[in-house]
Amino acid sequence: MNIRLASLPWQNRAKSRTAVTLLLLGGGSVGIAPAATNEAVASTWARLPRTNLLVYHDHHGEVLPVKLKTDWQKRRSEIVRGFEQIAGPLPGRDKRCALEVRAEEKTDCGTYERQLITYASEPGSRVPAYLLVPKAALASRKRTPAVLCLHPTDTEYGHHVTVEKLRDYYRAYAHDLAERGFVTLAPAYPLMANYQPDLKTLDWQSGTLKAVWDNMRGLDLLDSLPYVKSGKYGVIGHSLGGHNAIYTAHFDPRIKVIISSCGFDSFLDYYDGNPDNWRPERGWCQTRYMLKLADYRGRLAEIPFDFHELLGALAPRPVFINAPLNDSNFKARSVDEIVNAARAVYRLYAAENNLEVAHPATGHDFPDAERERAYRLLAAKLR
């Protein structure tokens, strides 16, 4: 399979972030704006409140109210800096290479074909992924909408759980969406199951950002397919996939609809702030996630970003959140606090209805009714 790499200007950034800051502008367009100040100076400013997103630092470090969308972009750029302070900086051209897609096996699944592929996301690293292609998409003259499907934590099956029911508590949403006529791509997550990249050798500060990069290169792959409606994608994920979806959409504006199931609560509320969960290789602080978060054990309020900010940074794009009332990982009340904070930014964009949350009376699961609601949203926004 030969795939031509699309040129994506928002990915061609130098590694240094002192001169420019990537901004998601109103309406979903992308631009590079002069940074208000350099990172060394910004790092001395007090952390802005996670529950009040409508304040920002001016270039002197003074805290001012957000009145305009341009004011919000200054707060958003600070959120990006905070995330990269922990996860590492998003790479530039040095990480880009030809995708060199290889089809390892093909399976006829009735209405669609399932391909197990690998692609080169960067020099020295190939990502396993499932590509599900409806047969109708191959026969049609029209391009078909596509969805990036990010898998939950599974150290045995990894991304396979999105295409086939292998666990009672995991749902095969890549399969579901392919049967509904979407092209779906389900990449593996680093350091899980059969995907074990050497993060240190590849110069990654976190598994989280490596996953974001792999996912963005997966969108490059979709962009190149002649039967895919390029440049306009959905992302869906449960648990690990739920926050992976938010992180990836945070950096890639080609993602127009975000579905996050059981993916987060505030760092302050995670397992009631139990300090044992903030030791290296525990909880969020594992190498496959963000090891640097362990530095904030005992001072969680100082973590330079939280999901309040990340969710607000997705505005005005449609977001659907599944947050079950009895989730043992993430607290529904904490999710509501996060949504309420982010809703202020959505109101700024006159897009409050684009932020939805559901609270089924289940545990850590993505029930049928909530999945169907998510699938309808993807169909409404991508077709």
BADREN-207324 format. One line per 8 residues: number of its first residue (from 0); their letters; for each residue x, y, z of N, C-alpha, C. Coordinates in steps of 0.001 Angstrom, whole numbers, plus 500000, padded with zeros to 6 digits. Layout:
BEGIN
NUM> A> X:Y:Z:X:Y:Z:X:Y:Z ~ ... $
END
This chain:
BEGIN
0> MNIRLASL> 500867:498810:500000:500000:500000:500000:500898:501232:500000 ~ 500741:502101:499043:501529:503331:498967:500700:504515:499392 ~ 501162:505279:500358:500396:506415:500867:501250:507660:500794 ~ 500713:508701:500175:501436:509964:500059:501164:510805:501296 ~ 502208:511293:501909:502088:512060:503145:501586:513462:502854 ~ 500498:513823:503504:499960:515174:503331:500826:516170:504090 ~ 500869:517388:503616:501609:518447:504298:500687:519140:505284 ~ 501071:519130:506554:500220:519676:507600:500956:520798:508297 $
8> PWQNRAKS> 500605:522049:508002:501402:523162:508502:501466:523251:510013 ~ 500430:522787:510734:500467:522936:512180:501414:521921:512824 ~ 501916:520953:512044:502854:519997:512601:504298:520363:512277 ~ 504515:521363:511436:505862:521703:511027:506464:522781:511913 ~ 506391:522546:513217:506876:523541:514156:508235:523136:514670 ~ 509083:524084:514879:510366:523806:515503:510147:523377:516936 ~ 511127:522674:517502:510964:522148:518844:510906:523258:519883 ~ 511627:524335:519641:511580:525447:520589:510227:526116:520525 $
16> RTAVTLLL> 509670:526454:521715:508350:527069:521761:508435:528498:522273 ~ 509631:529079:522330:509748:530392:522943:509256:531500:522040 ~ 509236:531274:520735:508871:532351:519820:507421:532311:519403 ~ 506826:531108:519319:505465:531008:518824:504671:530056:519691 ~ 503379:530241:519679:502480:529365:520410:501362:528937:519485 ~ 501093:527613:519448:500024:527104:518599:498688:527459:519219 ~ 497812:528051:518413:496502:528448:518916:495412:527831:518059 ~ 494373:527361:518695:493166:526972:517991:492256:528185:517978 $
24> LGGGSVGI> 492054:528753:516812:491307:529994:516717:489813:529724:516653 ~ 489033:530754:516908:487582:530617:516854:487132:530037:515536 ~ 486185:529092:515620:485677:528456:514424:486488:527263:513999 ~ 487567:526952:514727:488300:525733:514451:489468:525896:513511 ~ 489764:527113:513036:490918:527284:512167:492176:527332:513010 ~ 493324:527202:512342:494577:527118:513055:495480:528251:512638 ~ 496203:528815:513597:497158:529849:513258:498310:529839:514220 ~ 499385:530501:513856:500528:530659:514733:500577:532115:515136 $
32> APAATNEA> 500476:532353:516432:500453:533721:516922:501694:533990:517750 ~ 502173:535234:517777:503324:535541:518614:503011:535227:520075 ~ 503940:534566:520729:503740:534257:522143:503799:535542:522950 ~ 502999:535596:524034:502963:536800:524851:504308:537051:525525 ~ 505013:535985:525858:506305:536107:526521:507011:534779:526388 ~ 508258:534692:526858:508924:533399:526750:508554:532502:527925 ~ 508856:531206:527772:508403:530220:528748:509070:530406:530104 ~ 510310:530860:530104:511012:531042:531374:510308:532076:532253 $
40> VASTWARL> 509855:533178:531628:509137:534200:532378:507760:533680:532783 ~ 507057:533052:531847:505706:532561:532131:505702:531543:533264 ~ 506784:530779:533390:506820:529745:534428:506845:530321:535839 ~ 507138:531605:535966:507164:532231:537293:505795:532757:537714 ~ 504841:532769:536791:503520:533292:537120:502756:532298:537983 ~ 501875:532805:538820:501033:531938:539646:500059:531172:538754 ~ 499766:529928:539161:498830:529120:538379:497453:529763:538398 ~ 496830:529875:537236:495477:530418:537153:494479:529395:537675 $
48> PRTNLLVY> 493320:529828:538181:492351:528884:538768:491771:527943:537722 ~ 491716:526676:538072:491191:525664:537138:489683:525789:536964 ~ 488981:526321:537953:487525:526418:537870:487050:527744:537280 ~ 487953:528651:537022:487614:529916:536362:488517:530076:535144 ~ 488002:529675:534000:488801:529721:532778:488778:531085:532114 ~ 487920:531970:532566:487782:533266:531908:488659:534336:532553 ~ 489891:533952:532850:490937:534898:533232:492210:534470:532512 ~ 493113:535414:532304:494360:535100:531603:495461:536032:532084 $
56> HDHHGEVL> 496700:535672:531791:497843:536531:532081:498152:537384:530851 ~ 498321:538685:531051:498832:539498:529942:500357:539334:529895 ~ 501026:540033:528981:502451:539795:528783:503298:540280:529961 ~ 502679:541024:530892:503373:541423:532119:503107:540445:533267 ~ 502218:539467:533034:501862:538526:534087:500684:538962:534923 ~ 500070:540086:534576:498892:540543:535306:497689:539696:534922 ~ 496857:539342:535904:495669:538533:535649:494515:539438:535248 ~ 493946:539174:534058:492869:539992:533516:491676:539110:533165 $
64> PVKLKTDW> 490467:539687:533104:489294:538892:532712:489260:538646:531207 ~ 488795:537461:530824:488566:537149:529412:487260:537794:528986 ~ 487339:538698:528033:486146:539352:527504:485911:538993:526046 ~ 486985:538676:525335:486912:538396:523908:487546:537031:523617 ~ 487251:536493:522450:487870:535226:522046:489384:535367:521960 ~ 489858:536523:521563:491309:536727:521500:491931:536676:522886 ~ 491197:537119:523912:491678:536988:525290:491777:535505:525665 ~ 490738:534755:525289:490729:533322:525599:491907:532617:524955 $
72> QKRRSEIV> 492305:533003:523749:493434:532349:523097:494715:532495:523906 ~ 494848:533593:524646:496023:533767:525507:495981:532775:526666 ~ 494785:532553:527219:494659:531534:528272:494907:530152:527678 ~ 494393:529924:526487:494574:528609:525875:496048:528305:525622 ~ 496799:529318:525172:498217:529090:524930:498938:528733:526225 ~ 498470:529281:527347:499057:528941:528643:498709:527506:529038 ~ 497523:527052:528657:497131:525666:528912:498026:524714:528133 ~ 498284:525048:526866:499174:524228:526041:500557:524143:526689 $
80> RGFEQIAG> 501075:525281:527141:502389:525293:527783:502393:524435:529043 ~ 501308:524522:529828:501227:523729:531047:501226:522242:530764 ~ 500481:521832:529747:500433:520419:529371:501807:519952:528913 ~ 502460:520744:528071:503760:520345:527539:504852:520383:528613 ~ 504647:521160:529648:505590:521176:530769:505672:519804:531429 ~ 504547:519082:531412:504489:517756:532022:504719:516647:531001 ~ 504055:516727:529857:504099:515648:528868:505274:515758:527912 ~ 505845:516970:527802:506900:517210:526831:506359:518001:525651 $
88> PLPGRDKR> 507259:518636:524886:506816:519458:523756:506416:518614:522552 ~ 505375:519046:521873:504991:518375:520632:506114:518545:519618 ~ 506565:517454:518978:507723:517555:518079:507428:518336:516803 ~ 508489:518605:516085:508393:519268:514788:508825:518339:513676 ~ 509520:518882:512672:509847:518111:511468:510777:516939:511729 ~ 511569:517017:512798:512534:515948:513053:511866:514603:513297 ~ 510598:514596:513691:509882:513346:513951:509062:512874:512755 ~ 508999:513681:511720:508158:513310:510584:508924:512414:509618 $
96> CALEVRAE> 508215:511457:509046:508811:510562:508062:507688:510001:507203 ~ 508057:509323:506121:507047:508652:505299:506340:507593:506137 ~ 505042:507447:505937:504250:506524:506759:504564:505058:506470 ~ 504894:504736:505233:505264:503365:504851:504288:502331:505424 ~ 503025:502493:505076:501982:501605:505605:502158:500187:505073 ~ 502062:499235:505979:502149:497820:505601:500902:497093:506093 ~ 500269:496369:505208:499114:495547:505577:499618:494166:505992 ~ 499393:493812:507257:499890:492541:507786:498891:491406:507575 $
104> EKTDCGTY> 497600:491721:507707:496572:490706:507466:495249:491384:507158 ~ 494374:490662:506472:493051:491181:506127:491998:490166:506529 ~ 490871:490682:507052:489778:489819:507481:488475:490352:506913 ~ 487709:489478:506257:486392:489861:505744:485403:489798:506907 ~ 484829:490947:507259:483895:491021:508391:482468:491294:507931 ~ 482139:490845:506740:480776:491012:506234:480601:492338:505530 ~ 480151:493356:506256:479905:494658:505642:481178:495494:505506 ~ 482245:495045:506132:483489:495807:506038:484686:494855:506038 $
112> ERQLITYA> 485822:495403:505621:487082:494665:505666:487939:495198:506809 ~ 488496:494290:507585:489384:494683:508685:490828:494378:508305 ~ 491653:495392:508357:493062:495225:508041:493897:495476:509294 ~ 494807:494567:509592:495818:494811:510609:497017:495409:509885 ~ 497345:496642:510220:498412:497355:509528:499462:497823:510538 ~ 500586:498283:510013:501525:499078:510798:501888:500301:509964 ~ 502223:501396:510641:502688:502592:509941:503824:503234:510736 ~ 504707:503911:510030:505841:504580:510663:505392:505952:511146 $
120> SEPGSRVP> 505320:506120:512455:504913:507417:512989:506095:508359:513133 ~ 507285:507788:513196:508526:508557:513311:509662:507611:512941 ~ 510845:508127:512678:511974:507232:512385:512222:506270:513544 ~ 512252:504974:513238:512542:503965:514250:511352:503491:515048 ~ 510147:503847:514645:508961:503432:515409:507787:503173:514482 ~ 507273:501951:514525:506108:501566:513729:504937:501252:514658 ~ 503768:501792:514330:502579:501663:515164:501656:500582:514603 ~ 501298:499556:515387:500262:498620:514939:498891:499304:515025 $
128> AYLLVPKA> 498027:498993:514080:496687:499588:514076:495737:498696:513292 ~ 494466:498816:513638:493419:498192:512824:492760:499275:511975 ~ 492646:499002:510689:491940:499882:509760:490721:499129:509265 ~ 489528:499660:509587:488268:499033:509201:487636:499866:508096 ~ 487376:499208:506948:486897:499927:505770:485584:499309:505294 ~ 484467:500038:505414:483195:499515:504889:483303:499235:503398 ~ 482748:498119:502963:482799:497791:501541:482066:498834:500714 ~ 481041:499447:501303:480311:500505:500592:481209:501708:500325 $
136> ALASRKRT> 482169:501966:501209:483081:503096:501011:483978:502861:499805 ~ 484387:501621:499600:485245:501294:498467:484471:501365:497150 ~ 483158:501095:497224:482345:501076:496005:481783:502450:495659 ~ 481743:503355:496641:481103:504656:496433:482050:505659:495795 ~ 481463:506599:495065:482251:507700:494520:482424:508817:495543 ~ 481614:508764:496592:481710:509776:497638:482734:509345:498688 ~ 483387:510339:499279:484331:510049:500350:483568:509786:501654 ~ 484097:508882:502456:483420:508390:503651:484020:509019:504913 $
144> PAVLCLHP> 483187:509437:505871:483721:509983:507133:484479:508917:507920 ~ 485462:509367:508681:486315:508444:509429:486411:508869:510885 ~ 486658:507883:511753:486752:508108:513191:487999:507409:513726 ~ 488752:508140:514535:489898:507587:515251:489377:506931:516526 ~ 489648:505637:516693:489108:504873:517822:490250:504479:518754 ~ 490252:505035:519958:491361:504866:520894:490970:503908:522005 ~ 491808:502926:522241:491418:501807:523099:491630:502087:524583 ~ 490900:501362:525438:491089:501462:526891:492341:500690:527314 $
152> TDTEYGHH> 492647:500766:528614:493792:500040:529158:493569:498539:529026 ~ 494473:497890:528302:494435:496438:528195:495833:495964:527817 ~ 496521:495357:528766:497905:494964:528531:498037:493642:527791 ~ 496908:492933:527586:496949:491665:526852:496539:491849:525393 ~ 495399:492521:525169:494866:492644:523813:495092:494024:523189 ~ 495276:495051:524002:495505:496390:523465:494387:496853:522553 ~ 494770:497336:521365:493791:497921:520446:492818:496906:519870 ~ 493083:495616:520051:492180:494590:519522:490798:494676:520168 $
160> VTVEKLRD> 490713:495210:521399:489416:495251:522088:488445:496231:521428 ~ 488929:497124:520560:488022:498058:519882:487367:497451:518647 ~ 487890:496319:518172:487364:495741:516930:486658:494408:517158 ~ 486761:493866:518353:486150:492574:518656:485867:492506:520146 ~ 484740:491931:520530:484414:491845:521952:485253:490756:522620 ~ 486219:491202:523420:487117:490300:524116:487001:490416:525628 ~ 486370:491498:526091:486133:491721:527517:484667:492110:527708 ~ 484061:491638:528787:482671:491997:529056:482507:493489:529289 $
168> YYRAYAHD> 483548:494135:529814:483439:495538:530211:484060:496499:529196 ~ 484539:495988:528057:485028:496849:526979:484156:496653:525747 ~ 483903:497731:525051:482984:497707:523914:483747:497932:522612 ~ 483401:497191:521593:484115:497242:520317:483553:498364:519441 ~ 483854:499614:519815:483240:500745:519109:483818:500956:517713 ~ 485036:500523:517446:485554:500613:516068:484747:499699:515149 ~ 484414:498519:515651:483548:497591:514900:482148:498187:514719 ~ 481562:498700:515792:480217:499279:515723:480146:500363:514648 $
176> LAERGFVT> 481137:501249:514649:481118:502383:513717:481370:501939:512282 ~ 482213:500931:512099:482433:500408:510744:481144:499814:510191 ~ 480380:499116:511046:479096:498565:510607:478095:499667:510282 ~ 478305:500846:510849:477429:501997:510565:477945:502844:509405 ~ 478977:502374:508737:479428:503021:507508:480618:503950:507646 ~ 481234:504020:508830:482421:504854:509023:483687:504054:508735 ~ 484669:504696:508153:486029:504153:508174:486567:504392:509584 ~ 487168:503387:510194:487712:503557:511538:489168:503123:511584 $
184> LAPAYPLM> 489949:503857:512356:491349:503525:512576:491571:503397:514072 ~ 492097:502255:514505:492321:501981:515925:493800:501682:516153 ~ 494597:502711:516482:496022:502482:516727:496286:501944:518123 ~ 497405:501260:518275:497827:500777:519588:498380:501930:520424 ~ 498307:501756:521748:498866:502736:522675:500242:502251:523125 ~ 501225:503165:523237:502587:502736:523577:502695:502091:524956 ~ 503559:501074:525024:503839:500318:526247:502621:499567:526752 ~ 501836:499090:525806:500665:498292:526141:500559:497144:525135 $
192> ANYQPDLK> 500297:495929:525658:500148:494739:524827:501370:494576:523908 ~ 501132:494452:522593:502237:494127:521687:502954:495351:521126 ~ 502695:496535:521664:503342:497755:521167:504240:498305:522273 ~ 505554:498101:522121:506503:498428:523179:507651:499293:522648 ~ 507365:500510:522208:508439:501379:521734:509367:501799:522883 ~ 510630:502041:522568:511598:502494:523554:511502:504012:523648 ~ 510742:504506:524620:510475:505937:524711:511755:506738:524951 ~ 512655:506191:525744:513887:506918:526044:514748:507068:524799 $
200> TLDWQSGT> 514937:505989:524056:515728:506046:522829:515094:506968:521801 ~ 513765:506974:521753:513042:507814:520795:512895:509255:521286 ~ 513381:509540:522489:513420:510896:523046:512028:511448:523339 ~ 511215:510618:524012:509910:511075:524471:509946:511260:525972 ~ 509344:512350:526450:509257:512589:527887:508077:511871:528525 ~ 507131:511426:527709:505956:510730:528252:505353:509812:527209 ~ 504742:508725:527688:503967:507874:526797:502753:508605:526266 ~ 502219:509541:527068:501050:510311:526655:501311:511072:525358 $
208> LKAVWDNM> 502434:511796:525294:502689:512588:524087:503089:511700:522916 ~ 503768:510597:523188:504056:509637:522119:502751:509145:521506 ~ 501759:508847:522354:500455:508405:521851:499785:509498:521027 ~ 499848:510743:521500:499271:511859:520747:499918:511939:519367 ~ 501230:511847:519314:501935:511911:518026:501529:510753:517113 ~ 501500:509542:517671:501084:508380:516879:499679:508574:516326 ~ 498783:509138:517144:497407:509358:516710:497343:510402:515601 ~ 498131:511465:515739:498157:512499:514706:498692:511940:513388 $
216> RGLDLLDS> 499697:511082:513467:500192:510448:512249:499147:509484:511682 ~ 498331:508897:512566:497212:508088:512087:496226:508919:511286 ~ 496004:510164:511704:495143:511056:510921:495793:511405:509584 ~ 497136:511527:509568:497823:511711:508287:497514:510544:507356 ~ 497530:509351:507929:497226:508142:507143:495810:508226:506563 ~ 494849:508576:507408:493473:508699:506921:493363:509780:505847 ~ 494082:510892:506034:494069:511964:505036:494467:511462:503653 ~ 495338:510482:503628:495898:510030:502360:495034:509004:501630 $
224> LPYVKSGK> 494031:508459:502296:493216:507402:501681:492181:508004:500731 ~ 492087:507514:499507:491222:508139:498500:489731:508028:498788 ~ 489336:507109:499669:487916:506918:499964:487488:507597:501274 ~ 488395:508330:501909:488103:508974:503194:487870:510463:503011 ~ 486873:510998:503701:486626:512439:503752:487707:513048:504643 ~ 488687:513664:504024:489884:514068:504759:489675:515378:505517 ~ 490502:515557:506543:490556:516815:507270:489436:517063:508255 ~ 488542:516088:508434:487391:516278:509309:487043:514939:509945 $
232> YGVIGHSL> 487519:514735:511196:487408:513433:511824:486735:513511:513186 ~ 486254:512360:513606:485822:512199:514984:486858:511389:515729 ~ 486818:511468:517063:487654:510605:517902:486781:510076:519019 ~ 486959:508805:519343:486186:508175:520400:487112:507299:521219 ~ 486912:507303:522546:487733:506455:523393:487088:506239:524737 ~ 487396:505094:525326:486891:504735:526649:488071:504558:527595 ~ 487935:505055:528839:488949:504913:529872:490254:505557:529403 ~ 491338:504789:529264:492575:505330:528688:492279:506061:527385 $
240> GGHNAIYT> 491449:505461:526539:491075:506100:525278:490290:507379:525471 ~ 489579:507486:526611:488786:508680:526891:489641:509907:527110 ~ 490733:509766:527880:491599:510944:528017:492568:511087:526850 ~ 492954:509962:526229:493790:510025:525029:493080:510808:523923 ~ 491764:510660:523826:490981:511409:522830:491064:512906:523085 ~ 490942:513304:524350:490993:514722:524695:492383:515292:524426 ~ 493419:514573:524846:494785:515042:524602:495046:515241:523110 ~ 494643:514254:522302:494920:514325:520866:494164:515467:520211 $
248> AHFDPRIK> 492887:515610:520552:492095:516705:519983:492633:518056:520409 ~ 493234:518115:521582:493843:519335:522106:494871:519894:521114 ~ 495596:518986:520423:496665:519393:519517:496301:519345:518043 ~ 495273:518591:517673:494998:518398:516250:493601:518884:515876 ~ 493511:520028:515182:492202:520598:514842:491461:519847:513747 ~ 492102:518841:513136:491346:518011:512195:490264:517215:512918 ~ 490414:517019:514204:489389:516331:514994:488274:517321:515294 ~ 487096:517054:514758:485960:517973:514861:484931:517562:515898 $
256> VIISSCGF> 484948:516287:516311:483992:515780:517306:484756:514873:518263 ~ 484531:515059:519560:485270:514307:520574:484288:513538:521456 ~ 484513:512221:521575:483713:511368:522445:484643:510793:523506 ~ 484371:511096:524779:485226:510627:525872:484381:509894:526894 ~ 484661:508608:527073:483921:507786:528029:484832:507382:529185 ~ 484393:507665:530414:485110:507225:531621:486594:507564:531531 ~ 486895:508797:531102:488277:509126:530814:488964:510043:531790 ~ 488254:510649:532723:488911:511653:533561:488034:512061:534732 $
264> DSFLDYYD> 488685:512600:535736:488124:513548:536683:489258:514496:537035 ~ 489059:515411:537944:490129:516338:538291:491273:515589:538969 ~ 492499:516002:538716:493637:515431:539419:493465:515554:540937 ~ 492783:516600:541371:492555:516802:542804:491644:515734:543392 ~ 490778:515156:542569:489783:514188:543037:490145:512745:542726 ~ 491171:512537:541933:491531:511184:541503:491834:510304:542716 ~ 491006:509288:542913:491111:508400:544086:491281:509202:545377 ~ 490483:510274:545475:490449:511127:546675:491805:511754:547000 $
272> GNPDNWRP> 492652:511904:545976:493955:512518:546205:494928:511648:546987 ~ 494642:510360:547101:495510:509442:547844:496954:509560:547358 ~ 497891:509979:548222:499267:510206:547772:499963:508956:547251 ~ 499487:507779:547651:500094:506546:547133:499931:506408:545628 ~ 498853:507019:545098:498617:506945:543650:499451:507948:542861 ~ 500246:508751:543563:501072:509756:542891:502559:509456:543034 ~ 502875:508193:543309:504268:507746:543301:504643:507316:541880 ~ 505926:507338:541540:506338:506880:540210:505820:505477:539903 $
280> ERGWCQTR> 505326:505318:538693:504768:504068:538157:503457:503663:538814 ~ 502761:504643:539408:501414:504410:539915:500465:505386:539230 ~ 499225:504959:538982:498198:505854:538443:498664:506641:537238 ~ 498425:507962:537294:498811:508846:536191:500329:508926:536013 ~ 501093:508496:536994:502543:508749:537027:503367:507610:536431 ~ 502758:506748:535637:503490:505675:534998:504231:506195:533763 ~ 505292:505506:533388:506056:505888:532202:505172:505947:530968 ~ 504204:505027:530882:503331:505016:529703:502374:506209:529681 $
288> YMLKLADY> 502242:506909:530810:501412:508110:530880:502322:509329:531068 ~ 502355:509924:532242:503188:511112:532464:503931:510966:533785 ~ 505113:510398:533717:505913:510129:534905:506204:511406:535690 ~ 506311:512518:534995:506659:513779:535652:505589:514242:536640 ~ 504378:513725:536520:503331:514095:537474:503679:513657:538898 ~ 504543:512664:539023:504943:512216:540359:505659:513325:541130 ~ 506226:514296:540423:506890:515418:541088:505910:516259:541902 ~ 504602:516111:541619:503588:516936:542278:502880:516196:543400 $
296> RGRLAEIP> 503406:515055:543795:502827:514322:544922:502825:515215:546163 ~ 501656:515362:546792:501528:516208:547961:501238:517662:547643 ~ 501243:518029:546367:500919:519402:545960:500188:519385:544607 ~ 499122:518604:544556:498390:518383:543308:497803:519672:542741 ~ 497479:520613:543604:496892:521869:543114:497861:522655:542244 ~ 499145:522316:542286:500143:523037:541507:500381:522434:540130 ~ 499793:521282:539842:499933:520715:538496:499476:521767:537493 ~ 500283:522083:536471:500008:523256:535634:498870:523110:534624 $
304> FDFHELLG> 498140:522008:534677:496931:521877:533864:496036:520855:534548 ~ 494761:520892:534200:493813:519893:534675:492759:519751:533584 ~ 491816:518853:533783:490838:518596:532727:489844:519733:532558 ~ 489691:520601:533548:488877:521797:533367:489422:522579:532173 ~ 490736:522801:532191:491379:523588:531141:491403:522842:529804 ~ 491708:521539:529854:491790:520772:528611:490438:520724:527905 ~ 489373:520573:528685:488043:520522:528087:487662:521888:527522 ~ 487944:522953:528257:487674:524288:527748:488440:524580:526474 $
312> ALAPRPVF> 489647:524028:526374:490490:524272:525196:489955:523607:523935 ~ 488971:522724:524081:488358:522086:522906:487250:522941:522295 ~ 486790:523960:523004:485701:524804:522498:486113:525460:521176 ~ 485160:525579:520245:483727:525280:520337:483336:523913:519767 ~ 484298:522998:519631:484002:521707:518986:483037:520867:519829 ~ 482175:520072:519196:481249:519215:519936:481988:518149:520741 ~ 481603:518022:522008:482182:517027:522911:481040:516312:523625 ~ 481098:514974:523626:480144:514179:524402:480932:513358:525422 $
320> INAPLNDS> 480522:513448:526678:481217:512779:527777:480279:511771:528424 ~ 480740:510540:528537:480029:509522:529298:480717:509391:530649 ~ 479994:509742:531725:480566:509725:533082:479615:508982:534015 ~ 479713:507662:534093:478778:506884:534913:478809:507273:536390 ~ 477664:507166:537023:477528:507563:538423:478355:506687:539361 ~ 478581:505426:538965:479271:504494:539848:480644:504091:539315 ~ 481246:504952:538546:482584:504689:538024:483573:504623:539190 ~ 484295:503523:539306:485243:503351:540406:486556:504089:540162 $
328> NFKARSVD> 486802:504525:538918:488041:505240:538588:487894:506758:538703 ~ 486798:507273:538142:486638:508719:538019:485267:509139:538550 ~ 485245:510182:539356:484023:510601:540039:483147:511473:539141 ~ 481868:511115:539062:480928:511867:538230:480783:513315:538711 ~ 480786:513534:540014:480633:514906:540528:481824:515769:540118 ~ 483000:515169:540061:484189:515899:539626:484092:516230:538137 ~ 483581:515289:537355:483368:515544:535918:482417:516720:535744 ~ 481349:516780:536551:480396:517890:536444:481061:519226:536756 $
336> EIVNAARA> 481942:519242:537737:482660:520480:538050:483521:520914:536869 ~ 484169:519947:536246:485010:520228:535077:484163:520762:533925 ~ 483044:520105:533667:482157:520527:532575:481622:521929:532832 ~ 481253:522207:534070:480735:523546:534397:481778:524626:534159 ~ 483035:524327:534477:484106:525296:534226:484298:525503:532728 ~ 484314:524413:531975:484526:524501:530528:483351:525158:529812 ~ 482164:525012:530390:480972:525560:529741:481054:527075:529575 ~ 481792:527744:530452:481954:529193:530324:482649:529558:529022 $
344> VYRLYAAE> 483609:528737:528605:484303:528987:527339:483374:528691:526167 ~ 482588:527632:526278:481621:527320:525220:480598:528445:525074 ~ 480208:529058:526185:479286:530197:526104:479950:531372:525385 ~ 481231:531562:525609:481966:532623:524925:481862:532459:523414 ~ 481829:531208:522969:481718:530904:521540:480272:530708:521092 ~ 479303:530979:521980:477887:530752:521674:477666:529316:521207 ~ 478329:528367:521878:478272:526964:521478:478032:526060:522678 ~ 477257:526558:523660:477062:525809:524898:476453:524431:524654 $
352> NNLEVAHP> 475609:524312:523629:474978:523023:523346:475953:521993:522784 ~ 477156:522425:522443:478152:521492:521906:478868:520690:522992 ~ 478569:520981:524250:479201:520269:525355:478127:519477:526094 ~ 478182:518146:525970:477157:517275:526537:477795:516266:527488 ~ 477060:515906:528537:477528:514880:529463:476364:513983:529846 ~ 476631:512687:529969:475622:511709:530387:476125:510986:531624 ~ 475188:510635:532527:475541:509959:533774:474721:508674:533925 ~ 475038:507628:533173:474302:506371:533355:474585:505773:534734 $
360> ATGHDFPD> 473630:505010:535242:473773:504399:536579:474523:503081:536464 ~ 475768:503160:536003:476602:501974:535825:477967:502238:536442 ~ 478827:501228:536359:480203:501384:536757:481040:501893:535586 ~ 482316:501502:535559:483289:501965:534565:482993:501284:533232 ~ 481984:501797:532517:481481:501126:531321:480970:502179:530332 ~ 480823:501764:529102:480287:502606:528028:479024:501908:527520 ~ 477901:502110:528219:476687:501329:527927:476134:501579:526532 ~ 475227:500687:526131:474649:500742:524776:474008:502090:524481 $
368> AERERAYR> 473175:502586:525401:472435:503823:525132:473382:504998:524919 ~ 474438:505074:525722:475383:506186:525602:476241:506037:524356 ~ 476581:504810:523990:477330:504613:522740:476474:505010:521541 ~ 475214:504628:521554:474330:504999:520443:474205:506512:520338 ~ 474124:507181:521472:474067:508654:521470:475347:509237:520867 ~ 476479:508647:521214:477754:509103:520659:477810:508864:519158 ~ 477345:507702:518715:477377:507383:517286:476486:508344:516497 ~ 475334:508706:517067:474452:509653:516379:475110:511024:516251 $
376> LLAAKLR> 475820:511425:517284:476508:512719:517219:477585:512705:516137 ~ 478343:511644:516062:479380:511527:515025:478748:511581:513637 ~ 477642:510884:513459:476971:510889:512152:476457:512281:511800 ~ 475883:512963:512785:475309:514290:512530:476368:515309:512173 ~ 477551:515200:512766:478578:516222:512569:479579:515912:511447 ~ 479697:514636:511088:480731:514276:510113:480177:513939:508730 ~ 478875:513658:508645:478329:513274:507327:477759:514475:506603 $
END
